[in-house]
Each structure stands twice: as C-alpha cells, then as structure tokens.
Amino acid sequence: MAQAARSHHGLLTFLDTDGKSHPVENAVAVATVVIGVIAFVTAHFPHLHLVSSWVGLIGMISGAWGQLRSVTTGERFLLIIGLGAAGVGFYLGMAHGGLFGGVLG
C-alpha cells in the first residue's frame, strides 16, 4: 500500500512508478517525444527535408541514449514513441533529399 500513500507533485510524476524521482531521464524522454513529433511533421513536406532529417537523427540519438538511462516502463514507453516518430522523420527526410541535399553539391 505504499503506492497509495505517496503523493504526486509534478507534471511528469506518472513516469516515476518506482517511487523515486528521475528528472534527467524524464526530461530526455519528453525531449525525444517532442523532437520526434517535429521530425515526423516536417517529414511530410518535401522541401523541409533538411529539418526532418537532422531533427530525426538527433531524436534517434537522444532516444537511444535515453533507452540506456531509462529506469521505469513509463520512460521507456515515451522513448519508443519518440524514437519511432524520429525514425520515420529521419528516413522520409533522407528520401526527400537527405542531410546535405542541395547544400553541398
């Protein structure tokens, strides 16, 4: 019954299911989701391929690092959602022109 007695004080406390605070891991999980959404949305516009490919790459790197640091299932859930969205954004950005498409050549 310890779970019923603990109080929730914060926006991301639903991620701390083990009763301990994990501010760095929670921040990485939320940042990965935000970056993934940006990559996913910009990937649907072919002229934004530079944004979607670079942001997607950053999202995949931050999500992979977050998976190594994650402690709870809630963090891992958000990280997988963000990783998937970042991956879709990255690969569609690569298909539309890539990381340096038209800039270096």
C-alpha positions in Angstrom: 0.0 0.0 0.0 3.0 2.3 -0.2 1.9 3.3 -3.7 -1.4 4.6 -2.5 0.2 6.7 0.2 2.6 8.5 -2.0 1.6 11.9 -3.4 2.1 13.2 -6.9 3.8 16.6 -7.1 4.6 17.4 -10.7 3.8 17.1 -14.3 5.8 14.0 -15.0 5.4 12.1 -11.8 3.4 9.4 -13.6 6.7 8.3 -15.1 8.3 7.7 -11.7 6.5 4.4 -10.9 9.3 3.2 -8.7 8.7 5.9 -6.2 12.0 7.8 -6.9 12.5 11.0 -8.9 14.3 10.7 -12.2 14.4 14.2 -13.6 17.1 13.7 -16.2 15.5 10.5 -17.6 12.1 12.1 -17.7 13.5 15.2 -19.5 15.2 13.0 -22.1 12.0 11.0 -22.6 9.9 14.1 -23.1 12.5 15.8 -25.3 12.7 12.7 -27.5 8.9 12.8 -28.0 8.9 16.5 -28.9 11.9 16.1 -31.3 10.2 13.0 -32.8 7.0 14.9 -33.4 8.8 17.8 -35.1 10.7 15.3 -37.3 7.5 13.4 -38.2 5.5 16.5 -39.0 8.3 18.2 -41.1 8.9 14.9 -43.0 5.5 15.3 -44.7 6.8 18.5 -46.5 9.5 17.5 -49.1 11.1 21.0 -49.1 11.8 20.6 -45.3 14.0 17.6 -45.8 17.0 19.2 -44.1 14.9 19.9 -40.9 13.3 16.5 -40.8 16.5 14.5 -41.5 18.7 16.4 -39.0 16.0 16.6 -36.3 15.2 12.9 -36.8 18.8 12.0 -36.5 19.1 13.9 -33.2 15.9 12.3 -32.0 17.1 8.8 -32.7 20.4 9.5 -30.9 18.7 11.1 -27.9 16.2 8.2 -27.8 18.9 5.6 -27.9 20.8 7.3 -25.1 17.5 7.6 -23.1 16.9 3.9 -23.5 20.3 3.2 -21.9 19.4 5.5 -19.0 15.7 4.7 -18.5 14.6 3.3 -15.3 10.8 2.8 -15.5 8.4 1.4 -18.0 6.7 4.8 -18.5 10.0 6.4 -19.6 10.7 3.5 -22.0 7.2 3.9 -23.4 7.7 7.5 -24.2 11.2 6.9 -25.6 9.9 4.2 -28.0 7.1 6.5 -29.3 9.7 9.3 -29.8 12.2 7.0 -31.4 9.6 5.7 -33.9 8.5 9.2 -34.8 12.1 10.4 -35.2 13.0 7.4 -37.3 10.1 8.0 -39.7 11.0 11.7 -39.9 14.7 10.8 -40.5 14.1 8.2 -43.2 11.5 10.3 -45.0 13.8 13.3 -44.9 16.6 11.1 -46.3 14.2 10.0 -49.1 13.3 13.6 -49.9 16.9 14.9 -50.2 19.0 13.8 -47.2 21.1 15.6 -44.7 23.0 17.8 -47.2 20.8 17.6 -50.2 21.4 20.6 -52.4 23.6 22.4 -49.9 27.0 20.8 -50.6 26.6 19.7 -54.1 
